[in-house]
């Protein structure tokens, strides 16, 4: 019995509302427009998933196995994507079957993997992304309802994350990382090479980055504990609904340091382009709400946090260089680059 029956006379048409409700029941109501299934490149995958088709896994892997060269992973292939796919399915199943409501009520069911990972419906849900709520909460005079909702969402994100980090990785069968998070130096080396070789960055900045990297490698010199990490816990991968937050996009689920997810989340709400004091103060309160929800000690002044924060900033700077944005930087890119260098150095 298919999970979804197309609406209307044209079977190639369905409403976004019905598709999203089928994949992400936590979202509840909301009226959205119609969209032509065949006009989207992921139409086969959508059909296979909505009908419980056995070919959905094969179709997803086929689409991801595009033989493109990824700057972070080298040349990708089917084995690489199958391993990542299986890791995501395992994590989603563990969350949906967990007796812990922090996970089961705030994570899509495994059926929704492709919707969450390929972002098939993210842009079709106006106003639901957490970063939209944050933007509204840091305005000059935001409504108290927006501010309270932002604080609550941050606490819930922290609650979800600590429960996710506590999942038994042995049970999930994720015995090795999938995104370069096992060793700090391995994660940084290729990105450092790209940054150091970028003449547009300036010789002084590159020398300081190299010295800072050497100092960190010497002072820290250890890998620390490893947990299951979401690996992309950013505000635009979290939806706000009347039932609370819903966490999406498990593309890079892996084993890694607990600090990594927290760094990604807090940096995603830092609003680096704004310098007004009231914005900074509000963002610090949002970060504290997240850490309060997490409830366990994450030492933001400790060596592990500083090392992985450096790695995060190095990764983002490397992305700007790889995308060619440093050559003729816009004002936004200049501000972004300055913020990243300040964080690293």
N, C-alpha and C positions, 0 to 999 in steps of 0.2 A: 504494500500500500504506500503510494508516494506520500512523502511528508507534506508536499505542497502541490496544490492544483492551481494552474494558471487562471487568472481572473479575466473575464471578458471573452468576447468572441474570438479575438486574435490570441492564439496560444503563445505567440512570441512576445506578448506583453505581460508584465506583471507590475504590481505596485511596489515601490520601495518599502512602504510600510509593511506589507506582507512578507517580503523577503527578509527584512531586518527582524521582524517578529519571529520568523521561522528559525533564524540562526542565533539571534540574541534575545531570548524571551525576557531577559531582565530589563530590557528597555521599556517595556510597557507600551503606552499609547504614543500618539504623535502622527499627525497627518502629513504625508509626503506625496510627491507627484509620481506619475507613471514613468516607466523607462523601458525602452526596447531592449530586450535581452540580447538579441543578435547584433545590436550595435556595439556591444562591449566585447573586448578581446577575451574575457574570462567566461563567456556564455556557456561553453561546454562544461567547465568546472562547476559553475552555479547549478546547471541542470543535474549533473551527476550527484552533487551533494544533496540537493533538495529532494531527489528521488531515492536517496540512500544507494546510489549506484556504486557497484563494486569497482568501477573504473575511476572513481574520483581521485584515489591516491596516484594512479598511473598518470592521469591527466595533469595533476598538480606538479608531479616530478618532471613530466615532459615539458611543461611550460617553464619551470625554473631551470631546467637543463638546456640553457640557450647557448652554451659554449662561448659566453662572453668572458672577457678578462676583467675580473674584479680586482681593484687595487689592493684590497685587504686580504684576499684569499687566493690570488693567482687565477689560473684557469679553472673554472668550476666544472663539475661533471655530475653525472647522475648519482654516483655513489655518495658524493658529498651532500647532495640535496636530499637523498633518501635518508641518510643518517640524521640530518637536521629535522626533516619531516617527522621521523619516528620519535625523536626526542621531544618535539612539540606535542605530538599526540599523547605521549606518555605523561607529560606534565599536565596537560589539560584534563586527561582522565583522572589523574590523581587529585586535582583540584575539585572536579565536579563530583567525585565520590567521597570527598573528605567530609567527616562529620563536623568539621570546623566551618561555621557559617561565614567566617571572614574570607574563606576561599570559595566555597561552593556557591555562595550567593553573589560573588563579585567577579566571577570568571566565566567566559563563554563555555558552553558544552563542547566536546570534541568535534561535533558536527560543524561548528562554526569556525574551524581552524582556518579555512581558506578566506572566509570573510574578514577574519581578524588579521591574518598575515598578509594577504594581498591587498588589504585596504579597499575591498570592493564596496563597502558601504560607509566608510568613515566620512567622506565628503558629502554624503547624502543625508546627514543628520545635523541640520543647522542648530548651532547653539549648544550642542551637547558635549563638545570637547572640553576637557578640563582647562586647557590653556585659554579658551574663550572666557571661562569663568574667572580665571586669574586676571586677564586683561580688564575685565569689568571691575574687579575688586581693588585694583591699584590706581584707579582714576582719582582725580582730585577730590571728588565728593561722591563716592560710591554709595548706593543704597545699602543699608545695614543687612538686608536680606542677601545681597551678593557677597558681602564680607563674611557673614556667618556661614554661608554655603561653601565658600572657599576654604575656610578654616576646617569645617567638617570634612570636606573632601580630602584635605591633606592628612587629617588624622586617620581617615579610613584607608588612604593609600599606605600609610605606615603600618596600620593593623594588618592589611592584606599582605604586605611585604614580609613582615616577621613570620607570619604563618607559612608563606611560600618558602622562605629560607629554611624552615624547620622540616620540610618534606624529606622523606627518606630517599636519598638519591640511589641507594642500592636497590630499593624496590622498583624505582623507575627504570632501572637498567641504564642510566646515564653514567657510564664509567669513565668517560673521557670528555674533555671540553670540546666545543664545536666552533669556538670563535676566538681562539688565541688568548684565553684568560688563565691558563695554568701557570704561566711564568711571566712576571712583570717585564723582565728584560726582553723576552721573545715578543711580547706585545708591543713594546716601544721601539725595538731596533729598526724595523722597516720604516716606521713612521718618522723616526729620527733621521734616517738617511734622506728621506724625501724633503724634510724641513731644512737640513743642513745644506743640501745641494741647491736650494732655491735662492738665486742671486737677488731676486726682487725683495726678499725679506730684510736684507741689510746684513753686512758682515758682523757688526757689533752684536746684533740680536742673536744671530746664529752661534756666535762664539759663547755668548752667555747661556744659551740653551744647552749647548754641548757640555759646558762646565757644570751646569745644574744637574744634568742627567748623570754625569760621572759622580758627583757628590752624593746624589740620591742612591745610586747603585751601590756605593761604598757604605753609606750610613745605614741603609735599610737592610739589604742583603738577605732577605728571607721572603718566603712566599705567603706565610700565614695560613689561616684556616680557609677551607673551601666549602661553599654551600651551593645549592641550586639557585642560580640567578636568572631573572627574567631577561636581563641584558639590554633592554630598551625601555625601561620604565620612565618614560617621559610624559609630560602633561598632555601631549597630543595623542598618546596611546591610551588615554583613560577617558571614559565617558561618564558624565554625570546624569543620573536619572532620578525619578521620584523614589526609587528604591535604594539609592546610594550609588557608589561608583561601580563601573564595570571595566576591568582591565583587559586590554586587547594586545594583539601582535606579539606572539611568542616566537618570532622568527629565529632569534639568536639564543634561545634558552640553552644554558650551559652550566658547567661548574665554574665557580669563581669566588672572589672575595666578597664578603657581605657588604663591604663599603661601596662596591661598584654600583649597585642599584640605587643606593642612597645618593651617591654623587650625581648620577644621571638625573634623578628626579629633582634634586635641589638645584642643579644647574639649569634644568629646563624651565624653572620658574624664576630665575635670577634677574631676567630682564636687563641684560648687560648694556643695552643701548640707553637706559635711563639713568640719570644721575641725580634726580631730585631727591632730597633727603627723605621726604614722606614716603616715596616709593620704596627706598631701601629699608626703611623701618617696617613697612608692611610686609615686605618679602621675608624679612628675618622672622616675623611672627608666623608667617605661613610655613617656613622651614621648621620652626620650633614645634608647630602643631604636627607636622609630619614625624619628627623625631619622637614627640610624645606618644603618637600612635604606635610607632615602632616599639617603644618601651624598653629596648635593650641598649646597652652602651655602644655608641658609635663615636669614638674619640676623634672629633674633627681636627684636633691639634696633634694627633698621633702620627707616627711615621707611616703606618699603612695607609691612612686616609690621605696624607700629603702625597705619597708615592702614586696612588691610583688617581688622585685628582690631577697630578702632573700628566699621567698617561692619558686621561680623558682630554685634557686641553691639547696635548700633543696630537691626538687623533683628530680633533676638530680642526686644528691648524693645518694638519696634513691634508684633510679633505678640501680646505680652501685652496691649497696649492694644487692638488690633483685636478680640481675643477677649473683651474686657470683664473680664479677670481683675484689672485694677488697681483697679476700683471697690470691691470688697470682697475684698481679697487674703487668701488663706490664708497660713499660715506658710511653706509651700513657695514661694509666689509672692513673699512678702516677701524670703525668702532669695535667690531667683533675681534679683529686681530689684536687690537690694543688690550681688550679685556682678557683674551687668552694669554697674551704675553705677561700681563700683570699677574694672572693666576699661576703661571708656571714659574715666574722669576721672583 
